[in-house]
Amino acid sequence: MARVLTRVVGSPEQVAPWLAPRDDLVGEQEAAGDALAGISFSARHGPFREYRRVVEVERRDNGLAAVTSTTCFRLAIPYFSWLFVLPVRAVLARPDRGHRQPWWAPPERLDARAAHVLGVLGMASVIAGYLGTLLTQTVTFAAEELGVEGTRAQGYTLAAVRVGVLAAIALVAAADRRGRRPVLVACALGGCVAAAAGALAPSLAWLGASQLVSRAFASALAVLITIVAVEEMPPGSRAYAVSVLGMAGGLGAGMCVLALPLADLGPRGWRLLYLVPLAALPLVRSVAGLLAESRRFVAPHDEVALAGHGQRLALLATSAFLLALFTAPASQLQNEFLRDERAFSASRIALFTVLTVTPASLGVVAGGRLADVRGRRLVGAVGLAGGVGASVAMFASSGWPLWAWSVLGSVVGGAVLPALGVYGPELFPTSLRGRANGLVALFGVAGSALGLITAGALAERFASLAPALAILALGPAALVVLVLVAYPETARRELEELNPEDRCRPVTALEPTSPPPGPPPRRRP
C-alpha cells in the first residue's frame, strides 16, 4: 500500500484545506475524529480499492498550526497501477484543488469499478494490439522467405485476411446475446492460438489463412474492448478511456515492433514473432478471472431491431470505409516502403517505428481529454486533416524529413482514435451495440481491402508508394467534411440519453462504488 506523508505549518486559513474532505482525484468523506484530536477520511468515490487519510493537528502558541496528513491508498487498477502510483502520490501531497482533475487523469473522476475495468481492458488491448500488427510487421519478411516478390502480392494477402471480419461480425453479434465477457475472453484465446499457427506456414497462402482466423478474433476483441469501456465509463470520460486503451493497444503493437529484429536472425527468423502469443495465454486466463460482465448488459434493456438506426449506421460505415482507404495501406505497406524504397534493415525499421510512433501517445492522450472536454467533432476533424497530410508528406520524403513527418503525423493523427473511435458504441443501444459495430467494422475492412489492392497496383505503376497514397488520401479528406457537417456531438451525454431504448432503468442504478470481486452471474431475462 502506498503512503503519502505531508506536514504543513501555517495560519488557520492556510491549513484549512487539509482539514476538509478532498474533492478532486478522490471524493472523501469524514470517517471519525475531530479537528483538535485528529480527523480521519475515507473515499466515498474514486479509483481506489483502499483509501484512508488521517490528519493530526498541533496548535502552537504563536497562533499557527502544524498539520500532519498521512494518506494510505491502493489503486483499483490491475496490471498498470504502478504507472499511476507516483502521479497519484504527487496529487495527494498537495492540498485539494477544488473539483479539478490533474491533466493526466480523466476529466470526470472514475469510481473503483470503472478503474478496475479499465485496467483489465488495458491488458486485453495489449494482446489485441500485438495480434493486430503481427502480419503487418512480418509480411515483407515472410514473402521474401516464401519466394513471393512484389508489393501487389503482399497487398492481396493483407486484403484477403480481412475477409475474417465476417467471422468477427458473428462474434460481436453473439456478445449482444450471450454477454460481452465470455465472447471477449474467447476472442483473446482464439486469436493467440490461431496466430501461433502462422509459425508453421509453408506458403504465403497458409500464413494468410491462419491470420484470417487470428485477425477475426483480434478484430472482434478490439471492438468488444471499446464497447465494454464505453458501457462502463462515466459520460465525461469515455473518450479518455478509449485513448488509454489505444495506448495499451499501441504498447502491444510496440512489443511486436521491438521483436522485429528477430527477423534479422535468418530467413526464418520472422516465424519467432508468431510464437510470442502463446506466452500471452496466462494473461488471457488472468483477464478472464478479473473481468466482470458489463453493467449495462446486465441491466434490463429493450431488445430492438436494427431498423430505425440506419442513418447512424450509414454515417459510421461510410466513415470507416473512407478512413480505411488510406490508413490500411499507409500502415501495412510502410515496412515494405522502408525496406524496398528506403533500404531500411529490419532493425532500422524497428527503430524508426519506435521513435516515430511512440510520440503518438501524446496526441492520443490530448485528443481523448479534448474530445471529452471540448467535443468530438473539431478534435476529430483536425486530427484527420493533420495526420493524413503529414503521412502523405512522409512517404514523399527521405532522410531526416522522413522521420520528422512521421512523428508529426503520429502525434496529430493520434487524436483521431479517441475522438472518433468512441462514436460506434455511443450511437447504438445496448442490444444492438455489438451487431452495429460489427457492420461498421465490415465497411472499414472493405475500405482497407480496396485501399491495399489499389495502393499495390498504383505503387507498381508509379514505381513508388507515395503517389498512390496521395490519391487515396482523398478518402479521409471527404471524411473531414462529413465529421464537421453530419456528426452529432456526444461528449458528456449519458448513453441512455443518446439511446432512449435503454431508458428502462434509472442511470443511477448503474453506478456501483467498488470493483467486482469476480465475474458476475449470468444475465437474467
Buried (B, 14 or more C-beta within 10 A) or exposed (E): EBEBEBEBEEEEEBBBBBBBBBBBBBBBEBBEBEEEEBBEBBBBBBBBBBBBBBBBBEEEEEEBBBBBBBBBBEBBBBBBBEEBBEBBBEBBEEBBBEEEBBEEBBBBBBBBBBBBBBBBBBBBBBBBBBBBBBBBBBBBBBBBBBEBEBBBBBBBBBBBBBBBBEBBBEBBBBBBEBBBBBBBBBBBBBBBBBBBBBBEBEEBEBBBBBBBBBBBBBBBBBBBBBBBBBBBBBBBBBBBBBBBBBBBBBBBBBBBBEBBBBBBEEEEBBBBBBBBBEEBBEBBEBBBEBBBBBBBBBBEBEEBEEEEBEEBBEBBBBBBBBBBBBBBBBBBBBBBBBBBBBEBEBEBBBBBBEEBBBBBBBBBBBBBBBBBBEBBBBBBBBBBBBBBBBBBBBBBBEEEEBBBBBBBBBBBBBBBBBBBBBBBBBBBBBBBBBBBBBBBBBBBBBBBBBBBBBBBBBBBEEEBBBBBBBBBBEBBBBBBEBBEEEBEEBBBBBBBEBBEBBBEEEBEEBEEEEBBEEBBEEBEE
